[in-house]
Amino acid sequence: MKRVVVAGGGITGLAAAYYLSRAGASVRLIDKAPRPGGVIQTIAVEGCTLEQGPDSFLAAKPAAVELARELGLEGDIIGSNDSTRVTYVLRKGRLIPLPEGLMMVAPARVGPMVRTSLVGWGTKLRMGLEYFRRPRRMDGDRSVAEFMRDHYGEESLEYLGEPLLAGVYGGDPEKLSVRSVLGRFVEMEEKYGSLTRGALALRRSGRTGGGPLFRTLKRGLGSMVDALVAAMAGKVEMIRAEAETVEAAGGGYRIRAAGEWMEADGFVAACPAWAAAPLLRPVNARLAEVLETIPYHDAMTLSLGYRRQDCARLPPGFGFLVPRREREKMLACTFVHNKFDHRVPAGMAVLRCFFGRDAIAMDDAGVVAAARRELERILDFSAEPVFSSLARWPRAMAQYTVGHEERAAEIESIVRGIPGLEVAGNSLRGIGIPDCIRSAREAAESLTGQAPLGRPAGTPQSGPPGSRERTAG
């Protein structure tokens, strides 16, 4: 029986340990956190189901749904209420709906883009002329900002690209890699020249997918963590300690945790790149060096609960995004009671506010006060919350900066040359929950040579890696 140690108790580590145990490996999972799940944490307050980290996953990526079904949670899978989905963007103090048919940064419907007041007529004219761009292949990488300016101009970057990506990565489009963050649109550029022409063609083909955009679980994403832990009971040894170092030894590995050494045939680094780097330095110094170049940003979520009777002034829809030039501290806000059923009882409403690294140093009371000031400024909404719940996630959001694809490829190349070693998680090929689960499953398959869900070994998994779930819808 192959012995494998997994470092990291977030969704990646839990899924890797689960799939490894399913394939017959003897597994130890090391994580110092007091509770499993990493940034996935669901709590209940005043009858409301609150997500302290991510609240959903993209329906287009199947790995999370497949795992939920295998864990017996199929009946708990629900979709977002897309019949009422409206996402607003703040412009000059007004909330303006994102145009219908917008495919991230490219319009797949002409009419709504012409009618929107989110961008001016100069930008609309530029977007119309963009339709006639000829295909071209660009060597190397570019920033998202450079890519968007090239196609649609500065205003589109400010009021479409930047707020949407801030809600996903909490990052700077001047630094984010277009190949790693918007790879689908780079492919459109190479095939069609025009992103608009590519988006329209995709819409006509019917390959944009149907059904809800987002999926989650009735009792919260924490129920997937609970189901994983229950499924591994008696099969995976959970060690509540900090993994300190890893050494190659006799065709396998020695791993030290809490001062104690353990031996294994395989090792999975299922932790953030900044945590994996010092662990793996004794195994391969260059691997550690490249992992250290992947930056991470902080994130915070603040859930504010209100009596529904006090929320008559709130607009319909899923929430709003705040562009950088309109921003104080808040990046976005989700109207939880509108986005999903089974989250908030009939007499309550929940607003979930998102903050990035600019607010991480504020104390809890300061964050709540800032959120309430901004909600009053943006929504003219000053009701007293019944409760507040704040979660801080330092160094949680991987940043795919320019050149990330080359860094990821080098990391993967080094790992392929080291038998029994795998690096999984959000640091390489996608930061969403399905991406993490997919990478965990691939790591387990690589180490055991067995496909956990009955797929033949080596069969590619459905659904490409890509960007994480959007915050406000």
N, C-alpha and C positions, 0 to 999 in steps of 0.2 A: 504494500500500500504506500503510495507516494505521500510524503509529509510536506505540507505547505504552510508557511506562515504568511499572514496577511497583515499589513500595517495600515490602520485607518478604519474607523468605525462609522464613516458616513455611508451614504447609499451605495457608493462604489465598493467599499470594503465589504459591506454586508452582502451585496449581490455576488461579489467574487467568492466569498466564503461559502455562500449557499450553493452556487453552481459547482464549485470544487467538491463540496461534500456530496452533491448529487452524482458527481462523476466518480465517487469512490475514494477521494483523497482524505487523508487525516489532516484536519485543519485546525490551526490556532489563529485567532484574530486578536491583535493587540491594539488597544486604543485607550488613551488616558482619560477621555471624557467620562463624566459620571453617568451619561446615558447614551445609547447608540443613536445613530441617525444623522449625526453632523448637523448641517443647517436645516434639515427636515425636522421640524418640531411642531406638533399640534397641541394646543391647549384649549380648555373650555372655560369661558368666563360668562356669567349671567346667561347661560343657555346658548351662547354663541360659540361656534367652532372657529378658532383663530389659528391661522398659520403664521408661525414666527419667522419662517424662511420662505421658500418658494411655495406658491399656492396651487400650482397646476403644472401640466406638461403639454407640449404640442401634440395634438392628435395625429399629425402627419408622421410622427416618428413612433414606430410600433413597439420598441423594446419595453417601455414601461407598462403598456397595456398587456403585453405577453407575459411579463412577470406577474402582474396583478392577477391575471387569469390562472396562472399556474399555482399561485398561493391561495386560490379559492375566493378571490375578491371580485370576480367578474360582476356579481350583482351589485357591487358598490361603486362601479365606475359610472360617473356622470359627466355630462358635457356642459360647457358654458351656455348661457341663455342667449345664443347668438341672434335670435329674432329681435332682441332689444339691444343689441350691441352697438353702442356709439362710444367712440373715444374722442375726447376733446383735446385741443392744443391751445394753450394760453397765448394770445397775441394782443399786445397793447391793452392788457387788462380785461380782454373778452375771451370767453371760451368758444372756440370755433371747432365744429366737428371735423375730424379727418374725412376727406372725400371718400365716398363709397368706391370700392373696387381698387383701392390703393394696395399694391403688392409690395409691402415694406417701403421701398423708395420709388417705385415705378407705377404710374397709373395704368390700370388694366381696363378702365372705363373712361372715355373722353368727357362725357357730359358733366359728371360730378366735378371733375377737375376744372372745367371751364367755369362752373358756377361758384366754386368755393371762394371765400374771401381770405383764406389762409395765406395765399400768396398773391402777388399783384399781377397785372397784365403783362408786364415785361417778362416775368418768370414764365407765365403761361405761354407767351409767344415763343420763348426759348424752348419750352417743353414740346411745343408743336413742331418746331424746326428740328428738334432732336430726333424725331421720327425718321428723318431722311439720312441719318448717319449711316455710313457704310461699315461693314464688318472690318475689324482689325484685331490683330493679336498684339498685346503689349507684353514685352519681356519684363521680368522682375515683378516686384510688388509695389503697391502704392498705398497711400493712406485712404481711408474712407472719405475724408474731406476732399482730397484731390480728385478722387473718382466722381463724387457727386457734383463738385463744381464744374468738372469737365462736361458732364452730361446735362445738368439742370441749373447750375448757377448757385450763387451764394445764398439766396433767399430760401431755396429748397433745402440746402444743407441746414440752415438755421431753424426752419420751422417744420421740416419733415425728418431728415436724416438724424440730426443731433438729438432731438428729444426722444425719438424712437430707440436709438442705440443707448442713450443714457438710461432708459428704463430697462434695458437688457443687460448691459455691461457696466453701467456706471462709469464709463470710460470716455476718453477724448477722441473724437473722430479724426483729429489731426494726427493721432498716434496709432489708431487701430488699423489693422491690416485688412484691405478690401478682399484679398484672396482668402483669408481665413474667416472673416466675419460675413462677407457678402459674396461668397464664392459662386453662388447661383447666378448672380448678376454679372460677374466677370464672364461666365460662360455665355450669357445672353449677348454681351458686348462682342464676344468673339464670333458668335454665330450670326447675329442680326445687325450688329453695329449699334442699333438703337435699343435702349432698355424698354422704351414704350412699345416698340414693335414686338419685342420679345414677350412682354407681359400680355399684350393683346393676343398674340399667337397662342400663348399658354392657356389663356382663358377660353379661346375658341376651341382648343383641343379637348377641353374638359379635364385636363390633368392637374387642375388646381385643387382637386379634392372636394369632397362634400362632407356634410355633418359639422359638428361643432369644431371651432378652432382650437379650443383648449379642453382638456379632460382632467379630472381629479377624482377623488374618492369621497363618498358621502360623509364618512367620519373623519376626513382629513387625511393628508398624505402620511401622517404619523401611523395610520393603521397599516400601511405597507411595511414600515419599519417593524411594528409589533408582529406582523405576520411572518416576516423574515426571521426574527429572533425566535419565534415559536417553532418555525419549521426546522431551525437548526439546533433546537434543544436536545442535548445528549449526543449530538453529532459534531459540533464545533465547540472548541474550548475558547471561551471569551476571557481574555486577560486584561484587567483594568490596570494598565501601566503605560509608561511612555517607552516607545521603541527608541533605543539609544544609538545603536550602530548595527551594521550588517557587514559580515566578512565572508569572503569566499573560503571554503574549507573542504578539501577532499572531494571535489565534484559536487558539493552542495553548499550550504550556507550555515553560518553561526550568527544568531541574532541575540543581542543583549537587550533585556527589558527589566527595569527595576533592579539592575545589578546582577540579574541571573541570565545565564546563557542557555539557549536552546538550539538544537540542530534541526535542519530541514533540507529537503531535496529541492524545494522551490521557494521563491519569495515574491510576493506581490506588493509593490509600493502603491497603495490605494489612498494616498494622502496628497495634499497640495504639493506642487513642485518645490515650494520653499521649504517644506518639511522633508520631502524625499531626498533633496540634494545632500544634506549632511549625513543622512543615513547611508546613502549609496557611495559616498566618496571613497571609502576603503575598497569598494568593489571596482569602481572605475572613476577616476578623477575627472576625465573629460565629460562623462555623463552628468556628474554633479555640477560641473561648471556650466553646462548648457541649461540644465534645469533651473539654476539660479538666475538665469537671464529672463525668465518668465515673470513679469510683475503681477501683483495682485492688489486689488482695491478693497477698501472697507465698505460695509453696507449696514444699514439699519432699517428695521420696519417698526412702525408705530401703529397699532390698532386702537381706534377711538370708537367706543360704543355709545350710541344715543338712543333715546326713545324715538320711535318712528314718528310720533305726533309732532316732534320738534324738527322734523326734516322735510317739511313741505317745500322749502326753498331749494332743495337739492335738485339738479337737473336729472333727467333720465340717462340711462347708459351705464357704461362700465367704469368710467373715471376719466382722469385727465393727465396730460403730460405737460411739463413746464420746460420750455426751451431755455438754454443757457442765458440768453440776453434778457429773459423775463424772470430769471430765477433768483431767489434769495437762498434758501437752504433745501427746500423740498424739490425732489426730482419728479415725482408722480404721486397720484392718489387713485386707489381702486375703491369703487362702491361695491363692497363685498355682497351686500344684500341684493344687488341687482345681477351680479356676475354669475353666481351659482345658487342653486337651490340647496336646501339641507344645511345651510351655513348659519343662518340668523333667524330666530323666531319672529313671528308675525309682528310683534310689538316693538321690535328693535331694528336698528340700522347700524352698520359698521363701516367706517372709513379707514382704509389702510394706507398709510402714508409712507413714502420711501425717501430715504436720505442716503447720501454718499459720504465720501471721506471728509468733506468740508464740515460735517456736523458731528463726526465721531468723538471729538474732544468735549462736546457739550455734556452737561449732566442731564439726568433724566427729566428733571423739572424744566430745564431749559429747552429740551427737545419738544416736550409737550406744549410749552408756551409758544415756541416758534411755529409749530404746526397749527395751533389755533389761530395765531395772527395771520398766517398765510391762507388758511381756509376762509377767514373773514375777508381778506383782501380779494381772493380769487372767486369765492362763491357767495360772498355777502352772507356768510353763515357763522353765527356766533353762539350757537346753542351750547349749553354746558354738557360735557360728556358724562355718561354714567360710569364709565371706566376707561382706563388706558392701559395698554400692554406694549412694552418696548423690548425689542430684541436687537442686540448688537452682534455683528458678525465681522470681526477684524480679519483682514487679509483673506476674504472669502471668494472674491470675484476675479477669476483669472482674466488677464488682459492680453488679447491676441494682437500685439503690436506689429508694425511693419516688419516683415522678415520672419513672421512666426511659422509660416509653412516650412521654411528651410530649417528652423530650429527643431520643429516637431519631427521632420524627416530625419535629422541627424540623431535625435534621441531614439527614434524607432530603429534606426540602423544599428546604433550601439547596442541596444537591448537585444536585437535579433542575434547578435554575435556573442551573447552571454547566456549559456544554457541555464534554464531554470529561473530566469529573472523576467518579471513583467512590471511595467509601469502603466497604471490605469487611473482614470479619473477625468477631471475637467481641465487638465493642464494642456492637452494636446489637440483633440479633434472634436470639440463641442462641449459647452458648459451646462447644458440642460440635463434634467433627470434621465430622459431616455438615452442621451449620449453617454452618461456615466454608467448606466446599466449595460448598454451595449459594450462599452470598453471592458467592463468587468466580466461579461460573458466570454468575450474574445480572449481575455487573459486566462480564464479557466480552461477554455478549449485548447489554448496553446500549451498549457502546462500538462494537461491530461491526455490530449489527443482525442477527447470525446466531446461531442456536441450535446450540451445539456438538454435542449428541447427536442431531441430526436432529429435534428438536422444532420445530414452527413458532415463529417469533419471537413473543415475548409470551405463550407458553403457560406458565401457572404450574407450578412444579415440585411434584411430589408430596411430601407430608409437611410438616407445619407446622414452623416453627422452635420451639425450646423449650429446656428445660433440658439441661445437660450430663450425660454419663454418670456414674453413681454410682460411687464408689470401691470400696466393699467388697461390692458385689453387691446 
